[in-house]
Amino acid sequence: MGIKVAKFGGSSVADGIQLTKTRNIITADPDRKFVVVSAPGKRFDGDSKITDLLYLVKTHMDHNLPYDQIFQVVADRFMAVQINLGLMDLNMNRYFDEIRENLKKNPSADYVASRGEYLSAILTAAFLGYDFVDTQDLIKFDSKGRLLAEETNEALEAELAKHERAVLPGFYGSAPDGSVKTFSRGGSDITGALVARAVDADVYENWTDVSGFLCADPRIVKNPKQISSISYKELRELSYMGASVLHEDAIYPARVSNIPINIRNTNIPEDPGTMITDNMDILTRGDRVVTGIAGSKDFTVVALYKNMMSSEKGFVRRILGILDDYDINFEHLPSGIDTVSVVMSNKSIDGQLDEVLEEFQSRLRPDSIDVIHDIALIATVGHGMDRRAGTSARLFTALADAGVNIRMIDQGSSEMNIIVGVENKDFETAIRAIYSEFVEE
Ligand code: ASP
């Protein structure tokens, strides 16, 4: 028998109906021994997430406003689920009272926000008949709020060895002084990955409300194909461009211990979802060239030209120094013999473009500076690309046929990623053209 760690997101534990689906999934496979849960999420459009309500409690506390009613809404939602599931032996009031007592002591926002996962795990454990294992003392952060990965792994491993089956709350652990410390939003995914690593799971299942990753954004491409398998690297290349289904920091713990991550849909449990793995046998199945296409709008390209640039020492270092002074991240830095272009998101530039250009002018003394506004970047990613000749030719032809003017090209050194910069207005057309060339064959 193996071990699977199953993490269920907010929508999978949002109410009694969803929790019943969750239980059916867990009991359908005896390997699903360790379960990590988020706080209940939205039940319908316009509903509130428990975590958001808890942050609201804290905001009220900070402004000396009464918060009891908001906390009561939180408690009522858990009570409703409990009644719905017929868990009459469970004394939830005990936990609500404990939290109310702690709220009087003006606790940190992290403590308050974490109570959604805490209560969710207690309730789910009772419903499944699994042990409840609190993560507060097991997931450890340093004084700067950084995860202590090895200490955490040891603590989780030692504790979970004592339990046959357990439910753990996602999202939080503790600071060196023992107080609750949370991950960033969506961090229950990280807890799931840490638990998977600690119990050396065969697979880390991440159950959510979508059946994994799609080859392209469904708002742009109609009914895009689902990605059945994707490597960690491909996912990285795609995720930094667009919305992600999984918290980025959840990848590392699973990857170091070689545990595949399977994204699954609680509402369509028969769907195999997306498998994130480095197993090349799985990844190269079929004849796939492109795994996914992702992008985003609103970048600015600053192209610097200077005769003999390549023999001038420290040119790029000075560019980076200037960006650093203005706290701007660059996305790409394509370069030629006498040119280098700096691609930055408008968000990162944050209204400082004029100042930065002046600095470039005075500190770099280029022969010319060209600024291209309103650029969208599109990444076409796939391990299949490096084994096939002519992939870039196909990509550029598809864009030319669609009437899209390519303003910039950058190919990652891994040969599994081609990034093109196009005008914002051509963004959707370009994605559709690449999709129909490579995916919809
Ligand atoms: N409940 C937390 C949030 O809403 C963490 C999580 O669900 O992963 O961000």
Residues whose N, C-alpha, C, O or C-beta is under 5 A from the ligand:
A	BS01	LIG	G10 S38 A39 T51 F171 R185 G186 G187 S188 D189
